[in-house]
Structure formats: structure tokens, C-alpha cells
Amino acid sequence: MATATDQVVGFGLVAFSALLFVYYTLWIIALPFIDSDHSIHQYFLPREYAVLIPVVAGLLLLLFIGIFITVVMWKNRKPAKKSD
Amino acid sequence: MTKLGQWLCGLLLLGSAWAALAGLRLPAPLRQALLPLPVYLLVAFGCFSLATVGFRLATFNDCEEAAAELREHIRAARADLARRGLRC
């Protein structure tokens, strides 16, 4: 059995990603087929954001990964050996 | 063919299918649902990955006795090596 914290975090991740998947699926795939005067549209941003937000989030992720790698490599640099 | 080659061929196939469909004149709702499909699949795959990591974290079987035994082994090995003069 995993620890209680692990279980809470783990199932929390599952619930969060399920929620995100349902919301995003509705946004991208279901909404175009629903009449524009239905009240469900008030819960969703304009469609451009459905592409913009993931792309920007992806770029930010790449940025952080790059910064992390740079910092780690910078800390691990050794001074060049001097030969006698 | 390598696995990378297979994956790239699959992606190429799906990508060209998407591009071909995007070039047609589809009715407006279908077109609106089709165009963001690559981003949608990427986000869906990300959600699936997150859910898998979370689920495996929650259902992992800790073995407390094995962990304690391993710690004891490590301690004994460290003591032994220190006695023999290895700095660790």
C-alpha cells in the first residue's frame, strides 16, 4: 500500500486530469455543434484560447526545462586543468 | 525500420490526413472541430500521461520491511568499507 499522502496526491492527479480532459474535449469538439445561443457557451472562453493556452503553456514548459538544464550544467562546470 | 521511423511514418500519415481534410470545404462546425485537432490530441495525451503517473503513484506497493532491510545493508556496508579505510 502506498502512503496516504501518495494516494491523495495520486488520485488527485487522476481527478484533475480527468476534469481537464472532459473540459477540453467539450471546448474543442462538442461546442462547435451546439447552437450559439445555448447557455453552456458562457462557461467557455472564446475558441482562440483553446489553442493559445496549450501552446503558450508548452512554450513556458520548454523554457523552464531549458533554464533548469542551463543552471545545472553551469553549476557542474569544472575549471580546465592546468598542465605543469 | 526502426521504431522512430515507424512513429514518424504514423505521424506523417495522420498529419497528411488532417491537412487533406483541412483543405476540403467542410461545413462550419466540423471544420471548427477539425482544425485544432493536433493541439487537442497533444493535450489529451498529456492528460493521459498525468493520470497514469498519478494512478501508479497511488497504487504503488511500498515494502516497509524490504526498505528497512536495505537501509541496514547500506549501513553495514558503509561501516565495513570505512573499517577497511575507504573514505565514503
Backbone of each chain as nested JSON, in Angstrom:
{
  "chains": [
    {"id": "A", "residues": [
      {"number": 1, "name": "MET", "atoms": {"N": [0.846, -1.207, 0.0], "CA": [0.0, 0.0, 0.0], "C": [0.871, 1.242, 0.0]}},
      {"number": 2, "name": "ALA", "atoms": {"N": [0.583, 2.194, -0.879], "CA": [1.315, 3.454, -0.873], "C": [0.89, 4.266, 0.348]}},
      {"number": 3, "name": "THR", "atoms": {"N": [1.734, 5.215, 0.762], "CA": [1.385, 6.044, 1.907], "C": [0.13, 6.859, 1.593]}},
      {"number": 4, "name": "ALA", "atoms": {"N": [-0.507, 7.375, 2.665], "CA": [-1.76, 8.12, 2.487], "C": [-1.542, 9.354, 1.628]}},
      {"number": 5, "name": "THR", "atoms": {"N": [-0.403, 10.052, 1.864], "CA": [-0.111, 11.241, 1.053], "C": [-0.003, 10.866, -0.418]}},
      {"number": 6, "name": "ASP", "atoms": {"N": [0.726, 9.754, -0.689], "CA": [0.89, 9.32, -2.079], "C": [-0.464, 9.046, -2.708]}},
      {"number": 7, "name": "GLN", "atoms": {"N": [-1.353, 8.386, -1.94], "CA": [-2.658, 8.057, -2.505], "C": [-3.454, 9.313, -2.805]}},
      {"number": 8, "name": "VAL", "atoms": {"N": [-3.424, 10.264, -1.851], "CA": [-4.186, 11.502, -2.061], "C": [-3.664, 12.243, -3.28]}},
      {"number": 9, "name": "VAL", "atoms": {"N": [-2.336, 12.406, -3.348], "CA": [-1.746, 13.121, -4.482], "C": [-2.033, 12.385, -5.778]}},
      {"number": 10, "name": "GLY", "atoms": {"N": [-1.863, 11.056, -5.755], "CA": [-2.045, 10.273, -6.969], "C": [-3.456, 10.363, -7.501]}},
      {"number": 11, "name": "PHE", "atoms": {"N": [-4.428, 10.094, -6.632], "CA": [-5.811, 10.144, -7.105], "C": [-6.241, 11.574, -7.41]}},
      {"number": 12, "name": "GLY", "atoms": {"N": [-5.622, 12.547, -6.71], "CA": [-5.875, 13.939, -7.059], "C": [-5.433, 14.247, -8.473]}},
      {"number": 13, "name": "LEU", "atoms": {"N": [-4.255, 13.748, -8.85], "CA": [-3.78, 13.936, -10.226], "C": [-4.739, 13.303, -11.218]}},
      {"number": 14, "name": "VAL", "atoms": {"N": [-5.225, 12.08, -10.891], "CA": [-6.152, 11.395, -11.802], "C": [-7.415, 12.236, -11.978]}},
      {"number": 15, "name": "ALA", "atoms": {"N": [-7.969, 12.715, -10.848], "CA": [-9.201, 13.505, -10.933], "C": [-8.973, 14.784, -11.723]}},
      {"number": 16, "name": "PHE", "atoms": {"N": [-7.838, 15.458, -11.459], "CA": [-7.554, 16.708, -12.158], "C": [-7.427, 16.491, -13.649]}},
      {"number": 17, "name": "SER", "atoms": {"N": [-6.691, 15.456, -14.06], "CA": [-6.512, 15.247, -15.494], "C": [-7.807, 14.788, -16.152]}},
      {"number": 18, "name": "ALA", "atoms": {"N": [-8.655, 14.043, -15.413], "CA": [-9.953, 13.664, -15.978], "C": [-10.813, 14.904, -16.218]}},
      {"number": 19, "name": "LEU", "atoms": {"N": [-10.831, 15.799, -15.219], "CA": [-11.593, 17.049, -15.34], "C": [-11.112, 17.87, -16.512]}},
      {"number": 20, "name": "LEU", "atoms": {"N": [-9.765, 18.015, -16.598], "CA": [-9.174, 18.801, -17.682], "C": [-9.541, 18.209, -19.037]}},
      {"number": 21, "name": "PHE", "atoms": {"N": [-9.482, 16.856, -19.131], "CA": [-9.777, 16.202, -20.394], "C": [-11.222, 16.443, -20.812]}},
      {"number": 22, "name": "VAL", "atoms": {"N": [-12.15, 16.301, -19.856], "CA": [-13.569, 16.484, -20.182], "C": [-13.828, 17.92, -20.63]}},
      {"number": 23, "name": "TYR", "atoms": {"N": [-13.287, 18.894, -19.85], "CA": [-13.498, 20.302, -20.186], "C": [-12.939, 20.619, -21.56]}},
      {"number": 24, "name": "TYR", "atoms": {"N": [-11.713, 20.156, -21.836], "CA": [-11.076, 20.481, -23.103], "C": [-11.777, 19.796, -24.267]}},
      {"number": 25, "name": "THR", "atoms": {"N": [-12.236, 18.543, -24.049], "CA": [-12.964, 17.849, -25.117], "C": [-14.251, 18.586, -25.462]}},
      {"number": 26, "name": "LEU", "atoms": {"N": [-14.989, 18.996, -24.4], "CA": [-16.201, 19.777, -24.65], "C": [-15.871, 21.031, -25.432]}},
      {"number": 27, "name": "TRP", "atoms": {"N": [-14.818, 21.72, -25.02], "CA": [-14.467, 23.0, -25.617], "C": [-14.158, 22.857, -27.099]}},
      {"number": 28, "name": "ILE", "atoms": {"N": [-13.286, 21.871, -27.428], "CA": [-12.789, 21.753, -28.803], "C": [-13.786, 21.028, -29.685]}},
      {"number": 29, "name": "ILE", "atoms": {"N": [-14.351, 19.916, -29.199], "CA": [-15.098, 19.034, -30.093], "C": [-16.605, 19.223, -29.987]}},
      {"number": 30, "name": "ALA", "atoms": {"N": [-17.117, 19.429, -28.769], "CA": [-18.57, 19.46, -28.63], "C": [-19.147, 20.827, -28.959]}},
      {"number": 31, "name": "LEU", "atoms": {"N": [-18.473, 21.886, -28.507], "CA": [-19.05, 23.226, -28.621], "C": [-19.397, 23.662, -30.044]}},
      {"number": 32, "name": "PRO", "atoms": {"N": [-18.587, 23.341, -31.084], "CA": [-18.974, 23.772, -32.434], "C": [-20.335, 23.252, -32.879]}},
      {"number": 33, "name": "PHE", "atoms": {"N": [-20.756, 22.125, -32.294], "CA": [-22.019, 21.54, -32.73], "C": [-23.206, 22.001, -31.898]}},
      {"number": 34, "name": "ILE", "atoms": {"N": [-22.956, 22.891, -30.929], "CA": [-24.042, 23.366, -30.083], "C": [-24.407, 24.774, -30.516]}},
      {"number": 35, "name": "ASP", "atoms": {"N": [-25.709, 25.057, -30.595], "CA": [-26.174, 26.37, -31.044], "C": [-25.565, 27.483, -30.198]}},
      {"number": 36, "name": "SER", "atoms": {"N": [-25.259, 28.595, -30.831], "CA": [-24.526, 29.648, -30.126], "C": [-25.382, 30.37, -29.093]}},
      {"number": 37, "name": "ASP", "atoms": {"N": [-26.708, 30.101, -29.056], "CA": [-27.495, 30.774, -28.019], "C": [-27.763, 29.873, -26.828]}},
      {"number": 38, "name": "HIS", "atoms": {"N": [-27.153, 28.662, -26.817], "CA": [-27.273, 27.781, -25.65], "C": [-26.448, 28.344, -24.505]}},
      {"number": 39, "name": "SER", "atoms": {"N": [-26.916, 28.126, -23.247], "CA": [-26.248, 28.769, -22.115], "C": [-24.904, 28.151, -21.792]}},
      {"number": 40, "name": "ILE", "atoms": {"N": [-24.574, 26.976, -22.376], "CA": [-23.318, 26.333, -21.996], "C": [-22.119, 27.147, -22.458]}},
      {"number": 41, "name": "HIS", "atoms": {"N": [-22.312, 27.979, -23.499], "CA": [-21.187, 28.718, -24.043], "C": [-20.605, 29.728, -23.068]}},
      {"number": 42, "name": "GLN", "atoms": {"N": [-21.395, 30.115, -22.039], "CA": [-20.882, 31.111, -21.097], "C": [-19.765, 30.54, -20.218]}},
      {"number": 43, "name": "TYR", "atoms": {"N": [-19.645, 29.201, -20.161], "CA": [-18.615, 28.617, -19.314], "C": [-17.281, 28.433, -20.027]}},
      {"number": 44, "name": "PHE", "atoms": {"N": [-17.241, 28.833, -21.316], "CA": [-16.022, 28.623, -22.084], "C": [-15.549, 29.936, -22.669]}},
      {"number": 45, "name": "LEU", "atoms": {"N": [-14.195, 30.092, -22.683], "CA": [-13.609, 31.279, -23.301], "C": [-13.767, 31.191, -24.816]}},
      {"number": 46, "name": "PRO", "atoms": {"N": [-13.518, 32.309, -25.527], "CA": [-13.517, 32.242, -26.993], "C": [-12.566, 31.18, -27.509]}},
      {"number": 47, "name": "ARG", "atoms": {"N": [-12.864, 30.623, -28.678], "CA": [-12.169, 29.439, -29.155], "C": [-10.678, 29.613, -29.372]}},
      {"number": 48, "name": "GLU", "atoms": {"N": [-10.254, 30.875, -29.64], "CA": [-8.832, 31.059, -29.899], "C": [-8.015, 30.612, -28.703]}},
      {"number": 49, "name": "TYR", "atoms": {"N": [-8.56, 30.826, -27.483], "CA": [-7.82, 30.478, -26.287], "C": [-7.615, 28.982, -26.135]}},
      {"number": 50, "name": "ALA", "atoms": {"N": [-8.465, 28.176, -26.816], "CA": [-8.327, 26.725, -26.712], "C": [-7.038, 26.246, -27.355]}},
      {"number": 51, "name": "VAL", "atoms": {"N": [-6.525, 27.009, -28.316], "CA": [-5.238, 26.665, -28.921], "C": [-4.126, 27.476, -28.28]}},
      {"number": 52, "name": "LEU", "atoms": {"N": [-4.445, 28.748, -27.964], "CA": [-3.409, 29.646, -27.443], "C": [-2.854, 29.175, -26.114]}},
      {"number": 53, "name": "ILE", "atoms": {"N": [-3.76, 28.816, -25.185], "CA": [-3.306, 28.462, -23.831], "C": [-2.396, 27.234, -23.83]}},
      {"number": 54, "name": "PRO", "atoms": {"N": [-2.749, 26.121, -24.51], "CA": [-1.813, 24.99, -24.515], "C": [-0.488, 25.305, -25.189]}},
      {"number": 55, "name": "VAL", "atoms": {"N": [-0.527, 26.087, -26.293], "CA": [0.732, 26.394, -26.981], "C": [1.627, 27.23, -26.076]}},
      {"number": 56, "name": "VAL", "atoms": {"N": [1.056, 28.257, -25.434], "CA": [1.851, 29.095, -24.537], "C": [2.366, 28.28, -23.357]}},
      {"number": 57, "name": "ALA", "atoms": {"N": [1.513, 27.411, -22.811], "CA": [1.948, 26.563, -21.7], "C": [3.084, 25.647, -22.124]}},
      {"number": 58, "name": "GLY", "atoms": {"N": [2.996, 25.097, -23.331], "CA": [4.072, 24.244, -23.839], "C": [5.372, 25.002, -23.983]}},
      {"number": 59, "name": "LEU", "atoms": {"N": [5.286, 26.233, -24.514], "CA": [6.498, 27.032, -24.669], "C": [7.109, 27.373, -23.311]}},
      {"number": 60, "name": "LEU", "atoms": {"N": [6.248, 27.709, -22.333], "CA": [6.753, 28.003, -20.989], "C": [7.443, 26.778, -20.399]}},
      {"number": 61, "name": "LEU", "atoms": {"N": [6.835, 25.597, -20.632], "CA": [7.442, 24.363, -20.129], "C": [8.831, 24.169, -20.718]}},
      {"number": 62, "name": "LEU", "atoms": {"N": [8.949, 24.353, -22.044], "CA": [10.255, 24.209, -22.682], "C": [11.244, 25.216, -22.119]}},
      {"number": 63, "name": "LEU", "atoms": {"N": [10.719, 26.449, -21.867], "CA": [11.599, 27.479, -21.312], "C": [12.149, 27.067, -19.956]}},
      {"number": 64, "name": "PHE", "atoms": {"N": [11.269, 26.561, -19.082], "CA": [11.72, 26.168, -17.748], "C": [12.685, 25.003, -17.804]}},
      {"number": 65, "name": "ILE", "atoms": {"N": [12.405, 24.04, -18.698], "CA": [13.317, 22.914, -18.828], "C": [14.681, 23.396, -19.289]}},
      {"number": 66, "name": "GLY", "atoms": {"N": [14.692, 24.296, -20.264], "CA": [15.959, 24.828, -20.751], "C": [16.713, 25.57, -19.669]}},
      {"number": 67, "name": "ILE", "atoms": {"N": [15.991, 26.393, -18.888], "CA": [16.649, 27.134, -17.811], "C": [17.218, 26.173, -16.776]}},
      {"number": 68, "name": "PHE", "atoms": {"N": [16.427, 25.14, -16.443], "CA": [16.888, 24.161, -15.461], "C": [18.171, 23.486, -15.918]}},
      {"number": 69, "name": "ILE", "atoms": {"N": [18.185, 23.031, -17.18], "CA": [19.38, 22.365, -17.714], "C": [20.56, 23.316, -17.693]}},
      {"number": 70, "name": "THR", "atoms": {"N": [20.323, 24.58, -18.088], "CA": [21.409, 25.558, -18.092], "C": [21.978, 25.737, -16.693]}},
      {"number": 71, "name": "VAL", "atoms": {"N": [21.094, 25.89, -15.693], "CA": [21.556, 26.112, -14.322], "C": [22.363, 24.916, -13.827]}},
      {"number": 72, "name": "VAL", "atoms": {"N": [21.861, 23.704, -14.086], "CA": [22.561, 22.512, -13.607], "C": [23.925, 22.381, -14.273]}},
      {"number": 73, "name": "MET", "atoms": {"N": [23.965, 22.615, -15.587], "CA": [25.249, 22.499, -16.279], "C": [26.208, 23.592, -15.828]}},
      {"number": 74, "name": "TRP", "atoms": {"N": [25.678, 24.769, -15.522], "CA": [26.543, 25.845, -15.069], "C": [27.17, 25.494, -13.723]}},
      {"number": 75, "name": "LYS", "atoms": {"N": [26.343, 24.931, -12.828], "CA": [26.87, 24.584, -11.508], "C": [27.898, 23.48, -11.586]}},
      {"number": 76, "name": "ASN", "atoms": {"N": [27.792, 22.595, -12.599], "CA": [28.681, 21.44, -12.662], "C": [29.913, 21.671, -13.505]}},
      {"number": 77, "name": "ARG", "atoms": {"N": [30.184, 22.905, -13.911], "CA": [31.34, 23.083, -14.768], "C": [32.597, 23.02, -13.904]}},
      {"number": 78, "name": "LYS", "atoms": {"N": [33.609, 22.309, -14.455], "CA": [34.876, 22.216, -13.724], "C": [35.872, 23.14, -14.38]}},
      {"number": 79, "name": "PRO", "atoms": {"N": [36.771, 23.77, -13.596], "CA": [37.801, 24.61, -14.229], "C": [38.741, 23.73, -15.038]}},
      {"number": 80, "name": "ALA", "atoms": {"N": [39.241, 24.258, -16.16], "CA": [40.134, 23.472, -17.03], "C": [41.425, 23.181, -16.292]}},
      {"number": 81, "name": "LYS", "atoms": {"N": [41.927, 21.937, -16.452], "CA": [43.152, 21.553, -15.743], "C": [44.329, 22.296, -16.331]}},
      {"number": 82, "name": "LYS", "atoms": {"N": [45.224, 22.749, -15.427], "CA": [46.446, 23.367, -15.91], "C": [47.532, 22.304, -15.902]}},
      {"number": 83, "name": "SER", "atoms": {"N": [48.277, 22.15, -16.991], "CA": [49.334, 21.134, -17.019], "C": [50.632, 21.793, -16.6]}},
      {"number": 84, "name": "ASP", "atoms": {"N": [51.418, 21.038, -15.813], "CA": [52.681, 21.625, -15.325], "C": [53.742, 21.544, -16.396]}}
    ]},
    {"id": "B", "residues": [
      {"number": 1, "name": "MET", "atoms": {"N": [12.667, -1.427, -40.258], "CA": [12.551, 0.015, -39.957], "C": [12.607, 0.208, -38.451]}},
      {"number": 2, "name": "THR", "atoms": {"N": [13.276, 1.241, -37.995], "CA": [13.388, 1.488, -36.554], "C": [12.049, 1.954, -36.001]}},
      {"number": 3, "name": "LYS", "atoms": {"N": [11.966, 1.911, -34.662], "CA": [10.741, 2.364, -34.004], "C": [10.506, 3.841, -34.303]}},
      {"number": 4, "name": "LEU", "atoms": {"N": [11.577, 4.631, -34.271], "CA": [11.442, 6.054, -34.568], "C": [10.854, 6.234, -35.959]}},
      {"number": 5, "name": "GLY", "atoms": {"N": [11.378, 5.46, -36.923], "CA": [10.856, 5.538, -38.279], "C": [9.387, 5.206, -38.329]}},
      {"number": 6, "name": "GLN", "atoms": {"N": [8.978, 4.18, -37.588], "CA": [7.56, 3.804, -37.584], "C": [6.697, 4.913, -37.009]}},
      {"number": 7, "name": "TRP", "atoms": {"N": [7.141, 5.476, -35.885], "CA": [6.36, 6.554, -35.271], "C": [6.26, 7.748, -36.207]}},
      {"number": 8, "name": "LEU", "atoms": {"N": [7.395, 8.098, -36.864], "CA": [7.37, 9.243, -37.781], "C": [6.446, 8.976, -38.955]}},
      {"number": 9, "name": "CYS", "atoms": {"N": [6.455, 7.751, -39.473], "CA": [5.55, 7.419, -40.579], "C": [4.099, 7.537, -40.134]}},
      {"number": 10, "name": "GLY", "atoms": {"N": [3.81, 7.039, -38.928], "CA": [2.442, 7.154, -38.424], "C": [2.019, 8.601, -38.295]}},
      {"number": 11, "name": "LEU", "atoms": {"N": [2.921, 9.427, -37.706], "CA": [2.614, 10.854, -37.556], "C": [2.416, 11.518, -38.908]}},
      {"number": 12, "name": "LEU", "atoms": {"N": [3.268, 11.132, -39.891], "CA": [3.153, 11.701, -41.231], "C": [1.802, 11.367, -41.845]}},
      {"number": 13, "name": "LEU", "atoms": {"N": [1.381, 10.122, -41.653], "CA": [0.086, 9.688, -42.178], "C": [-1.05, 10.495, -41.572]}},
      {"number": 14, "name": "LEU", "atoms": {"N": [-1.058, 10.563, -40.229], "CA": [-2.11, 11.314, -39.558], "C": [-2.067, 12.783, -39.949]}},
      {"number": 15, "name": "GLY", "atoms": {"N": [-0.847, 13.343, -40.037], "CA": [-0.716, 14.746, -40.387], "C": [-1.232, 15.039, -41.784]}},
      {"number": 16, "name": "SER", "atoms": {"N": [-0.938, 14.155, -42.737], "CA": [-1.41, 14.404, -44.093], "C": [-2.915, 14.194, -44.196]}},
      {"number": 17, "name": "ALA", "atoms": {"N": [-3.455, 13.242, -43.415], "CA": [-4.918, 13.091, -43.392], "C": [-5.569, 14.358, -42.886]}},
      {"number": 18, "name": "TRP", "atoms": {"N": [-5.006, 14.918, -41.794], "CA": [-5.548, 16.16, -41.234], "C": [-5.447, 17.307, -42.226]}},
      {"number": 19, "name": "ALA", "atoms": {"N": [-4.285, 17.437, -42.891], "CA": [-4.092, 18.533, -43.834], "C": [-5.046, 18.393, -45.021]}},
      {"number": 20, "name": "ALA", "atoms": {"N": [-5.242, 17.134, -45.484], "CA": [-6.151, 16.923, -46.607], "C": [-7.574, 17.325, -46.23]}},
      {"number": 21, "name": "LEU", "atoms": {"N": [-8.007, 16.891, -45.041], "CA": [-9.36, 17.244, -44.601], "C": [-9.491, 18.749, -44.399]}},
      {"number": 22, "name": "ALA", "atoms": {"N": [-8.416, 19.391, -43.913], "CA": [-8.48, 20.833, -43.687], "C": [-8.562, 21.599, -44.993]}},
      {"number": 23, "name": "GLY", "atoms": {"N": [-8.061, 20.98, -46.099], "CA": [-8.109, 21.666, -47.384], "C": [-9.472, 21.6, -48.035]}},
      {"number": 24, "name": "LEU", "atoms": {"N": [-10.291, 20.606, -47.609], "CA": [-11.632, 20.486, -48.191], "C": [-12.514, 21.608, -47.666]}},
      {"number": 25, "name": "ARG", "atoms": {"N": [-13.674, 21.743, -48.315], "CA": [-14.656, 22.698, -47.784], "C": [-15.692, 21.933, -46.976]}},
      {"number": 26, "name": "LEU", "atoms": {"N": [-15.429, 21.802, -45.679], "CA": [-16.384, 21.115, -44.814], "C": [-17.385, 22.109, -44.249]}},
      {"number": 27, "name": "PRO", "atoms": {"N": [-18.536, 21.606, -43.776], "CA": [-19.468, 22.513, -43.074], "C": [-18.791, 23.116, -41.837]}},
      {"number": 28, "name": "ALA", "atoms": {"N": [-19.225, 24.315, -41.471], "CA": [-18.502, 25.129, -40.478], "C": [-18.23, 24.439, -39.149]}},
      {"number": 29, "name": "PRO", "atoms": {"N": [-19.232, 23.761, -38.519], "CA": [-18.928, 23.159, -37.213], "C": [-17.86, 22.076, -37.309]}},
      {"number": 30, "name": "LEU", "atoms": {"N": [-17.939, 21.218, -38.339], "CA": [-16.941, 20.165, -38.499], "C": [-15.553, 20.772, -38.663]}},
      {"number": 31, "name": "ARG", "atoms": {"N": [-15.48, 21.842, -39.453], "CA": [-14.197, 22.472, -39.691], "C": [-13.637, 23.077, -38.409]}},
      {"number": 32, "name": "GLN", "atoms": {"N": [-14.538, 23.689, -37.643], "CA": [-14.12, 24.278, -36.367], "C": [-13.606, 23.233, -35.39]}},
      {"number": 33, "name": "ALA", "atoms": {"N": [-14.176, 22.024, -35.459], "CA": [-13.715, 20.959, -34.568], "C": [-12.442, 20.307, -35.094]}},
      {"number": 34, "name": "LEU", "atoms": {"N": [-12.256, 20.337, -36.429], "CA": [-11.122, 19.623, -37.02], "C": [-9.812, 20.38, -36.859]}},
      {"number": 35, "name": "LEU", "atoms": {"N": [-9.869, 21.723, -37.072], "CA": [-8.615, 22.469, -37.159], "C": [-7.738, 22.37, -35.916]}},
      {"number": 36, "name": "PRO", "atoms": {"N": [-8.293, 22.466, -34.674], "CA": [-7.397, 22.368, -33.518], "C": [-7.027, 20.94, -33.147]}},
      {"number": 37, "name": "LEU", "atoms": {"N": [-7.368, 19.958, -33.971], "CA": [-7.198, 18.555, -33.578], "C": [-5.774, 18.177, -33.157]}},
      {"number": 38, "name": "PRO", "atoms": {"N": [-4.71, 18.626, -33.844], "CA": [-3.361, 18.269, -33.364], "C": [-3.094, 18.748, -31.94]}},
      {"number": 39, "name": "VAL", "atoms": {"N": [-3.453, 20.013, -31.64], "CA": [-3.255, 20.516, -30.278], "C": [-4.102, 19.716, -29.303]}},
      {"number": 40, "name": "TYR", "atoms": {"N": [-5.338, 19.386, -29.726], "CA": [-6.222, 18.632, -28.85], "C": [-5.63, 17.272, -28.508]}},
      {"number": 41, "name": "LEU", "atoms": {"N": [-5.088, 16.577, -29.536], "CA": [-4.512, 15.255, -29.287], "C": [-3.311, 15.35, -28.356]}},
      {"number": 42, "name": "LEU", "atoms": {"N": [-2.515, 16.428, -28.525], "CA": [-1.367, 16.62, -27.649], "C": [-1.804, 16.811, -26.196]}},
      {"number": 43, "name": "VAL", "atoms": {"N": [-2.829, 17.666, -25.994], "CA": [-3.326, 17.9, -24.635], "C": [-3.946, 16.628, -24.069]}},
      {"number": 44, "name": "ALA", "atoms": {"N": [-4.678, 15.881, -24.897], "CA": [-5.28, 14.634, -24.427], "C": [-4.207, 13.64, -24.012]}},
      {"number": 45, "name": "PHE", "atoms": {"N": [-3.129, 13.56, -24.804], "CA": [-2.037, 12.672, -24.445], "C": [-1.379, 13.117, -23.144]}},
      {"number": 46, "name": "GLY", "atoms": {"N": [-1.224, 14.45, -22.963], "CA": [-0.675, 14.962, -21.713], "C": [-1.541, 14.597, -20.529]}},
      {"number": 47, "name": "CYS", "atoms": {"N": [-2.869, 14.709, -20.681], "CA": [-3.788, 14.334, -19.609], "C": [-3.657, 12.854, -19.277]}},
      {"number": 48, "name": "PHE", "atoms": {"N": [-3.565, 12.028, -20.33], "CA": [-3.427, 10.595, -20.114], "C": [-2.143, 10.288, -19.356]}},
      {"number": 49, "name": "SER", "atoms": {"N": [-1.037, 10.951, -19.741], "CA": [0.237, 10.731, -19.058], "C": [0.135, 11.118, -17.592]}},
      {"number": 50, "name": "LEU", "atoms": {"N": [-0.466, 12.29, -17.323], "CA": [-0.594, 12.76, -15.945], "C": [-1.414, 11.783, -15.12]}},
      {"number": 51, "name": "ALA", "atoms": {"N": [-2.524, 11.306, -15.705], "CA": [-3.389, 10.369, -14.997], "C": [-2.646, 9.065, -14.708]}},
      {"number": 52, "name": "THR", "atoms": {"N": [-1.851, 8.585, -15.679], "CA": [-1.102, 7.345, -15.485], "C": [-0.093, 7.496, -14.356]}},
      {"number": 53, "name": "VAL", "atoms": {"N": [0.646, 8.632, -14.362], "CA": [1.625, 8.859, -13.302], "C": [0.93, 8.899, -11.951]}},
      {"number": 54, "name": "GLY", "atoms": {"N": [-0.175, 9.638, -11.872], "CA": [-0.905, 9.743, -10.613], "C": [-1.422, 8.404, -10.144]}},
      {"number": 55, "name": "PHE", "atoms": {"N": [-1.99, 7.632, -11.054], "CA": [-2.556, 6.345, -10.679], "C": [-1.473, 5.399, -10.185]}},
      {"number": 56, "name": "ARG", "atoms": {"N": [-0.332, 5.375, -10.918], "CA": [0.746, 4.48, -10.493], "C": [1.32, 4.912, -9.156]}},
      {"number": 57, "name": "LEU", "atoms": {"N": [1.344, 6.249, -8.915], "CA": [1.816, 6.733, -7.62], "C": [0.894, 6.263, -6.514]}},
      {"number": 58, "name": "ALA", "atoms": {"N": [-0.432, 6.326, -6.757], "CA": [-1.395, 5.997, -5.719], "C": [-1.448, 4.501, -5.442]}},
      {"number": 59, "name": "THR", "atoms": {"N": [-1.154, 3.657, -6.444], "CA": [-1.323, 2.22, -6.256], "C": [-0.001, 1.49, -6.098]}},
      {"number": 60, "name": "PHE", "atoms": {"N": [1.073, 2.26, -5.847], "CA": [2.368, 1.603, -5.704], "C": [2.406, 0.848, -4.381]}},
      {"number": 61, "name": "ASN", "atoms": {"N": [3.003, -0.358, -4.378], "CA": [3.077, -1.156, -3.159], "C": [4.398, -0.928, -2.456]}},
      {"number": 62, "name": "ASP", "atoms": {"N": [4.355, -0.094, -1.407], "CA": [5.557, 0.083, -0.605], "C": [5.875, -1.192, 0.157]}},
      {"number": 63, "name": "CYS", "atoms": {"N": [7.161, -1.526, 0.304], "CA": [7.544, -2.67, 1.126], "C": [8.401, -2.156, 2.263]}},
      {"number": 64, "name": "GLU", "atoms": {"N": [7.77, -1.894, 3.425], "CA": [8.488, -1.266, 4.524], "C": [9.637, -2.144, 5.012]}},
      {"number": 65, "name": "GLU", "atoms": {"N": [9.38, -3.48, 5.151], "CA": [10.438, -4.352, 5.699], "C": [11.623, -4.404, 4.765]}},
      {"number": 66, "name": "ALA", "atoms": {"N": [11.346, -4.463, 3.446], "CA": [12.457, -4.51, 2.487], "C": [13.257, -3.215, 2.546]}},
      {"number": 67, "name": "ALA", "atoms": {"N": [12.567, -2.075, 2.726], "CA": [13.266, -0.79, 2.813], "C": [14.154, -0.754, 4.055]}},
      {"number": 68, "name": "ALA", "atoms": {"N": [13.621, -1.21, 5.198], "CA": [14.405, -1.217, 6.435], "C": [15.614, -2.138, 6.29]}},
      {"number": 69, "name": "GLU", "atoms": {"N": [15.388, -3.295, 5.662], "CA": [16.478, -4.249, 5.459], "C": [17.557, -3.647, 4.584]}},
      {"number": 70, "name": "LEU", "atoms": {"N": [17.137, -2.944, 3.527], "CA": [18.099, -2.325, 2.621], "C": [18.911, -1.253, 3.337]}},
      {"number": 71, "name": "ARG", "atoms": {"N": [18.225, -0.435, 4.163], "CA": [18.949, 0.595, 4.911], "C": [19.996, -0.041, 5.81]}},
      {"number": 72, "name": "GLU", "atoms": {"N": [19.626, -1.178, 6.44], "CA": [20.56, -1.875, 7.326], "C": [21.761, -2.383, 6.534]}},
      {"number": 73, "name": "HIS", "atoms": {"N": [21.507, -2.942, 5.348], "CA": [22.596, -3.423, 4.479], "C": [23.551, -2.295, 4.141]}},
      {"number": 74, "name": "ILE", "atoms": {"N": [22.963, -1.125, 3.788], "CA": [23.785, 0.016, 3.387], "C": [24.65, 0.463, 4.561]}},
      {"number": 75, "name": "ARG", "atoms": {"N": [24.026, 0.516, 5.753], "CA": [24.772, 0.956, 6.926], "C": [25.937, 0.008, 7.218]}},
      {"number": 76, "name": "ALA", "atoms": {"N": [25.641, -1.3, 7.132], "CA": [26.681, -2.3, 7.398], "C": [27.805, -2.211, 6.371]}},
      {"number": 77, "name": "ALA", "atoms": {"N": [27.427, -2.01, 5.092], "CA": [28.448, -1.925, 4.04], "C": [29.326, -0.703, 4.242]}},
      {"number": 78, "name": "ARG", "atoms": {"N": [28.654, 0.43, 4.611], "CA": [29.424, 1.666, 4.855], "C": [30.427, 1.46, 5.981]}},
      {"number": 79, "name": "ALA", "atoms": {"N": [29.929, 0.824, 7.098], "CA": [30.806, 0.596, 8.249], "C": [31.98, -0.29, 7.854]}},
      {"number": 80, "name": "ASP", "atoms": {"N": [31.685, -1.328, 7.069], "CA": [32.721, -2.258, 6.655], "C": [33.777, -1.559, 5.808]}},
      {"number": 81, "name": "LEU", "atoms": {"N": [33.31, -0.773, 4.821], "CA": [34.253, -0.077, 3.947], "C": [35.065, 0.945, 4.731]}},
      {"number": 82, "name": "ALA", "atoms": {"N": [34.431, 1.622, 5.689], "CA": [35.146, 2.617, 6.492], "C": [36.245, 1.934, 7.299]}},
      {"number": 83, "name": "ARG", "atoms": {"N": [35.886, 0.745, 7.818], "CA": [36.878, -0.003, 8.58], "C": [38.063, -0.371, 7.719]}},
      {"number": 84, "name": "ARG", "atoms": {"N": [37.803, -0.677, 6.446], "CA": [38.895, -1.039, 5.548], "C": [39.616, 0.194, 5.008]}},
      {"number": 85, "name": "GLY", "atoms": {"N": [39.179, 1.351, 5.378], "CA": [39.937, 2.543, 5.019], "C": [39.405, 3.286, 3.821]}},
      {"number": 86, "name": "LEU", "atoms": {"N": [38.277, 2.841, 3.231], "CA": [37.743, 3.559, 2.074], "C": [36.915, 4.745, 2.567]}},
      {"number": 87, "name": "ARG", "atoms": {"N": [37.213, 5.925, 2.108], "CA": [36.504, 7.113, 2.553], "C": [35.191, 7.241, 1.783]}},
      {"number": 88, "name": "CYS", "atoms": {"N": [34.065, 7.262, 2.527], "CA": [32.779, 7.376, 1.823], "C": [31.798, 8.168, 2.688]}}
    ]}
  ]
}
